[in-house]
Amino acid sequence: TAWGEFLLASTLTNDQEVRTIPVVLAAAQRGMAARPDSTPELAGLDLPVLAIVGEEDQLSRPEEVQAVVDALPNARLVRIPAAAHMAPVEQPEAVSAALAGFVQAL
């Protein structure tokens, strides 16, 4: 997406950041992999949940977000077309409409 291209271009301007990014990402991945699966705990959440995901998201893939939504007793998923991981930046009107609809339905 355009946001991704902008982010990549701005990130690659600092050599220190370019060298640090792989180290930071690797550490974050190791930390996430070491966490226990909390999916069974989701069934106990007694509150309305709105999950929003960009249809082109490669970090939080829509099918993975759907699995989380399916584990929650009172949740719904809104997929934002033409958006990736930064849906609020890439498609702010669509995200705002989803949030407004969710809040109005409460």
mmCIF file of the C-alpha atoms, coordinates in Angstrom:
data_MODEL
# 
_entry.id   MODEL 
# 
loop_
_atom_site.group_PDB 
_atom_site.id 
_atom_site.type_symbol 
_atom_site.label_atom_id 
_atom_site.label_alt_id 
_atom_site.label_comp_id 
_atom_site.label_asym_id 
_atom_site.label_entity_id 
_atom_site.label_seq_id 
_atom_site.pdbx_PDB_ins_code 
_atom_site.Cartn_x 
_atom_site.Cartn_y 
_atom_site.Cartn_z 
_atom_site.occupancy 
_atom_site.B_iso_or_equiv 
_atom_site.pdbx_formal_charge 
_atom_site.auth_seq_id 
_atom_site.auth_comp_id 
_atom_site.auth_asym_id 
_atom_site.auth_atom_id 
_atom_site.pdbx_PDB_model_num 
ATOM 1   C CA . THR A 1 1   ? 0.000   0.000   0.000  1.00 0.00 ? 1   THR A CA 1 
ATOM 2   C CA . ALA A 1 2   ? 1.038   3.616   -0.296 1.00 0.00 ? 2   ALA A CA 1 
ATOM 3   C CA . TRP A 1 3   ? 1.452   3.875   3.475  1.00 0.00 ? 3   TRP A CA 1 
ATOM 4   C CA . GLY A 1 4   ? 3.775   0.871   3.461  1.00 0.00 ? 4   GLY A CA 1 
ATOM 5   C CA . GLU A 1 5   ? 5.919   2.414   0.726  1.00 0.00 ? 5   GLU A CA 1 
ATOM 6   C CA . PHE A 1 6   ? 6.130   5.688   2.669  1.00 0.00 ? 6   PHE A CA 1 
ATOM 7   C CA . LEU A 1 7   ? 7.029   3.906   5.885  1.00 0.00 ? 7   LEU A CA 1 
ATOM 8   C CA . LEU A 1 8   ? 9.711   1.824   4.190  1.00 0.00 ? 8   LEU A CA 1 
ATOM 9   C CA . ALA A 1 9   ? 11.224  4.856   2.467  1.00 0.00 ? 9   ALA A CA 1 
ATOM 10  C CA . SER A 1 10  ? 11.332  6.869   5.687  1.00 0.00 ? 10  SER A CA 1 
ATOM 11  C CA . THR A 1 11  ? 12.781  3.944   7.650  1.00 0.00 ? 11  THR A CA 1 
ATOM 12  C CA . LEU A 1 12  ? 15.598  3.343   5.214  1.00 0.00 ? 12  LEU A CA 1 
ATOM 13  C CA . THR A 1 13  ? 16.957  6.865   5.611  1.00 0.00 ? 13  THR A CA 1 
ATOM 14  C CA . ASN A 1 14  ? 18.738  6.109   8.876  1.00 0.00 ? 14  ASN A CA 1 
ATOM 15  C CA . ASP A 1 15  ? 21.556  3.537   8.708  1.00 0.00 ? 15  ASP A CA 1 
ATOM 16  C CA . GLN A 1 16  ? 21.439  2.926   12.480 1.00 0.00 ? 16  GLN A CA 1 
ATOM 17  C CA . GLU A 1 17  ? 17.742  2.092   12.282 1.00 0.00 ? 17  GLU A CA 1 
ATOM 18  C CA . VAL A 1 18  ? 18.305  -0.198  9.312  1.00 0.00 ? 18  VAL A CA 1 
ATOM 19  C CA . ARG A 1 19  ? 20.859  -2.206  11.306 1.00 0.00 ? 19  ARG A CA 1 
ATOM 20  C CA . THR A 1 20  ? 18.677  -2.267  14.429 1.00 0.00 ? 20  THR A CA 1 
ATOM 21  C CA . ILE A 1 21  ? 15.363  -3.249  12.859 1.00 0.00 ? 21  ILE A CA 1 
ATOM 22  C CA . PRO A 1 22  ? 16.220  -6.952  12.250 1.00 0.00 ? 22  PRO A CA 1 
ATOM 23  C CA . VAL A 1 23  ? 17.473  -7.334  15.824 1.00 0.00 ? 23  VAL A CA 1 
ATOM 24  C CA . VAL A 1 24  ? 14.364  -5.714  17.282 1.00 0.00 ? 24  VAL A CA 1 
ATOM 25  C CA . LEU A 1 25  ? 12.015  -7.691  15.064 1.00 0.00 ? 25  LEU A CA 1 
ATOM 26  C CA . ALA A 1 26  ? 13.747  -10.964 15.920 1.00 0.00 ? 26  ALA A CA 1 
ATOM 27  C CA . ALA A 1 27  ? 13.481  -10.228 19.650 1.00 0.00 ? 27  ALA A CA 1 
ATOM 28  C CA . ALA A 1 28  ? 9.797   -9.347  19.309 1.00 0.00 ? 28  ALA A CA 1 
ATOM 29  C CA . GLN A 1 29  ? 9.103   -12.543 17.378 1.00 0.00 ? 29  GLN A CA 1 
ATOM 30  C CA . ARG A 1 30  ? 10.871  -14.651 20.003 1.00 0.00 ? 30  ARG A CA 1 
ATOM 31  C CA . GLY A 1 31  ? 8.864   -12.974 22.747 1.00 0.00 ? 31  GLY A CA 1 
ATOM 32  C CA . MET A 1 32  ? 5.564   -13.590 20.983 1.00 0.00 ? 32  MET A CA 1 
ATOM 33  C CA . ALA A 1 33  ? 6.465   -17.213 20.217 1.00 0.00 ? 33  ALA A CA 1 
ATOM 34  C CA . ALA A 1 34  ? 7.263   -17.866 23.887 1.00 0.00 ? 34  ALA A CA 1 
ATOM 35  C CA . ARG A 1 35  ? 3.893   -16.631 25.158 1.00 0.00 ? 35  ARG A CA 1 
ATOM 36  C CA . PRO A 1 36  ? 1.305   -19.259 26.029 1.00 0.00 ? 36  PRO A CA 1 
ATOM 37  C CA . ASP A 1 37  ? -1.816  -19.441 23.872 1.00 0.00 ? 37  ASP A CA 1 
ATOM 38  C CA . SER A 1 38  ? -4.517  -17.325 25.507 1.00 0.00 ? 38  SER A CA 1 
ATOM 39  C CA . THR A 1 39  ? -7.280  -18.257 23.058 1.00 0.00 ? 39  THR A CA 1 
ATOM 40  C CA . PRO A 1 40  ? -9.180  -20.381 25.633 1.00 0.00 ? 40  PRO A CA 1 
ATOM 41  C CA . GLU A 1 41  ? -9.439  -17.354 27.921 1.00 0.00 ? 41  GLU A CA 1 
ATOM 42  C CA . LEU A 1 42  ? -11.293 -15.330 25.284 1.00 0.00 ? 42  LEU A CA 1 
ATOM 43  C CA . ALA A 1 43  ? -14.546 -17.213 25.894 1.00 0.00 ? 43  ALA A CA 1 
ATOM 44  C CA . GLY A 1 44  ? -14.705 -15.639 29.360 1.00 0.00 ? 44  GLY A CA 1 
ATOM 45  C CA . LEU A 1 45  ? -14.727 -12.051 28.106 1.00 0.00 ? 45  LEU A CA 1 
ATOM 46  C CA . ASP A 1 46  ? -18.251 -10.781 28.630 1.00 0.00 ? 46  ASP A CA 1 
ATOM 47  C CA . LEU A 1 47  ? -18.142 -7.545  26.668 1.00 0.00 ? 47  LEU A CA 1 
ATOM 48  C CA . PRO A 1 48  ? -18.804 -6.407  23.115 1.00 0.00 ? 48  PRO A CA 1 
ATOM 49  C CA . VAL A 1 49  ? -15.744 -6.507  20.866 1.00 0.00 ? 49  VAL A CA 1 
ATOM 50  C CA . LEU A 1 50  ? -15.166 -4.999  17.452 1.00 0.00 ? 50  LEU A CA 1 
ATOM 51  C CA . ALA A 1 51  ? -12.165 -6.268  15.514 1.00 0.00 ? 51  ALA A CA 1 
ATOM 52  C CA . ILE A 1 52  ? -11.079 -4.272  12.482 1.00 0.00 ? 52  ILE A CA 1 
ATOM 53  C CA . VAL A 1 53  ? -8.609  -5.675  9.977  1.00 0.00 ? 53  VAL A CA 1 
ATOM 54  C CA . GLY A 1 54  ? -7.364  -4.539  6.592  1.00 0.00 ? 54  GLY A CA 1 
ATOM 55  C CA . GLU A 1 55  ? -8.161  -7.070  3.884  1.00 0.00 ? 55  GLU A CA 1 
ATOM 56  C CA . GLU A 1 56  ? -4.544  -6.867  2.714  1.00 0.00 ? 56  GLU A CA 1 
ATOM 57  C CA . ASP A 1 57  ? -2.973  -7.100  6.187  1.00 0.00 ? 57  ASP A CA 1 
ATOM 58  C CA . GLN A 1 58  ? -0.003  -9.460  6.154  1.00 0.00 ? 58  GLN A CA 1 
ATOM 59  C CA . LEU A 1 59  ? 0.887   -9.049  9.851  1.00 0.00 ? 59  LEU A CA 1 
ATOM 60  C CA . SER A 1 60  ? -2.558  -9.676  11.338 1.00 0.00 ? 60  SER A CA 1 
ATOM 61  C CA . ARG A 1 61  ? -4.093  -11.700 8.543  1.00 0.00 ? 61  ARG A CA 1 
ATOM 62  C CA . PRO A 1 62  ? -7.884  -11.489 8.267  1.00 0.00 ? 62  PRO A CA 1 
ATOM 63  C CA . GLU A 1 63  ? -8.314  -15.250 8.756  1.00 0.00 ? 63  GLU A CA 1 
ATOM 64  C CA . GLU A 1 64  ? -6.243  -15.082 11.959 1.00 0.00 ? 64  GLU A CA 1 
ATOM 65  C CA . VAL A 1 65  ? -8.296  -12.165 13.261 1.00 0.00 ? 65  VAL A CA 1 
ATOM 66  C CA . GLN A 1 66  ? -11.455 -14.100 12.352 1.00 0.00 ? 66  GLN A CA 1 
ATOM 67  C CA . ALA A 1 67  ? -10.243 -16.992 14.522 1.00 0.00 ? 67  ALA A CA 1 
ATOM 68  C CA . VAL A 1 68  ? -9.907  -14.621 17.491 1.00 0.00 ? 68  VAL A CA 1 
ATOM 69  C CA . VAL A 1 69  ? -13.362 -13.180 16.820 1.00 0.00 ? 69  VAL A CA 1 
ATOM 70  C CA . ASP A 1 70  ? -14.798 -16.702 16.638 1.00 0.00 ? 70  ASP A CA 1 
ATOM 71  C CA . ALA A 1 71  ? -13.343 -17.437 20.095 1.00 0.00 ? 71  ALA A CA 1 
ATOM 72  C CA . LEU A 1 72  ? -15.092 -14.423 21.645 1.00 0.00 ? 72  LEU A CA 1 
ATOM 73  C CA . PRO A 1 73  ? -18.737 -14.707 22.740 1.00 0.00 ? 73  PRO A CA 1 
ATOM 74  C CA . ASN A 1 74  ? -19.801 -11.220 21.629 1.00 0.00 ? 74  ASN A CA 1 
ATOM 75  C CA . ALA A 1 75  ? -17.544 -10.067 18.807 1.00 0.00 ? 75  ALA A CA 1 
ATOM 76  C CA . ARG A 1 76  ? -17.772 -9.042  15.202 1.00 0.00 ? 76  ARG A CA 1 
ATOM 77  C CA . LEU A 1 77  ? -15.172 -8.479  12.522 1.00 0.00 ? 77  LEU A CA 1 
ATOM 78  C CA . VAL A 1 78  ? -15.069 -5.673  9.990  1.00 0.00 ? 78  VAL A CA 1 
ATOM 79  C CA . ARG A 1 79  ? -12.714 -6.116  7.048  1.00 0.00 ? 79  ARG A CA 1 
ATOM 80  C CA . ILE A 1 80  ? -11.521 -2.875  5.507  1.00 0.00 ? 80  ILE A CA 1 
ATOM 81  C CA . PRO A 1 81  ? -11.017 -3.077  1.726  1.00 0.00 ? 81  PRO A CA 1 
ATOM 82  C CA . ALA A 1 82  ? -7.862  -1.596  0.177  1.00 0.00 ? 82  ALA A CA 1 
ATOM 83  C CA . ALA A 1 83  ? -6.088  -1.508  3.545  1.00 0.00 ? 83  ALA A CA 1 
ATOM 84  C CA . ALA A 1 84  ? -3.235  -3.431  5.103  1.00 0.00 ? 84  ALA A CA 1 
ATOM 85  C CA . HIS A 1 85  ? -1.891  -3.240  8.681  1.00 0.00 ? 85  HIS A CA 1 
ATOM 86  C CA . MET A 1 86  ? -2.453  0.507   9.041  1.00 0.00 ? 86  MET A CA 1 
ATOM 87  C CA . ALA A 1 87  ? -6.162  0.543   8.166  1.00 0.00 ? 87  ALA A CA 1 
ATOM 88  C CA . PRO A 1 88  ? -6.934  3.672   10.250 1.00 0.00 ? 88  PRO A CA 1 
ATOM 89  C CA . VAL A 1 89  ? -4.320  5.583   8.251  1.00 0.00 ? 89  VAL A CA 1 
ATOM 90  C CA . GLU A 1 90  ? -5.009  3.974   4.885  1.00 0.00 ? 90  GLU A CA 1 
ATOM 91  C CA . GLN A 1 91  ? -8.825  4.059   5.008  1.00 0.00 ? 91  GLN A CA 1 
ATOM 92  C CA . PRO A 1 92  ? -9.796  6.432   7.843  1.00 0.00 ? 92  PRO A CA 1 
ATOM 93  C CA . GLU A 1 93  ? -13.370 6.954   6.659  1.00 0.00 ? 93  GLU A CA 1 
ATOM 94  C CA . ALA A 1 94  ? -14.100 3.227   6.531  1.00 0.00 ? 94  ALA A CA 1 
ATOM 95  C CA . VAL A 1 95  ? -12.563 2.640   9.957  1.00 0.00 ? 95  VAL A CA 1 
ATOM 96  C CA . SER A 1 96  ? -14.468 5.604   11.420 1.00 0.00 ? 96  SER A CA 1 
ATOM 97  C CA . ALA A 1 97  ? -17.725 4.293   9.966  1.00 0.00 ? 97  ALA A CA 1 
ATOM 98  C CA . ALA A 1 98  ? -17.095 0.849   11.456 1.00 0.00 ? 98  ALA A CA 1 
ATOM 99  C CA . LEU A 1 99  ? -16.355 2.328   14.875 1.00 0.00 ? 99  LEU A CA 1 
ATOM 100 C CA . ALA A 1 100 ? -19.369 4.642   14.763 1.00 0.00 ? 100 ALA A CA 1 
ATOM 101 C CA . GLY A 1 101 ? -21.674 1.787   13.799 1.00 0.00 ? 101 GLY A CA 1 
ATOM 102 C CA . PHE A 1 102 ? -20.310 -0.388  16.575 1.00 0.00 ? 102 PHE A CA 1 
ATOM 103 C CA . VAL A 1 103 ? -20.717 2.303   19.243 1.00 0.00 ? 103 VAL A CA 1 
ATOM 104 C CA . GLN A 1 104 ? -24.223 3.212   18.062 1.00 0.00 ? 104 GLN A CA 1 
ATOM 105 C CA . ALA A 1 105 ? -25.272 -0.433  18.327 1.00 0.00 ? 105 ALA A CA 1 
ATOM 106 C CA . LEU A 1 106 ? -24.199 -0.678  21.990 1.00 0.00 ? 106 LEU A CA 1 
# 
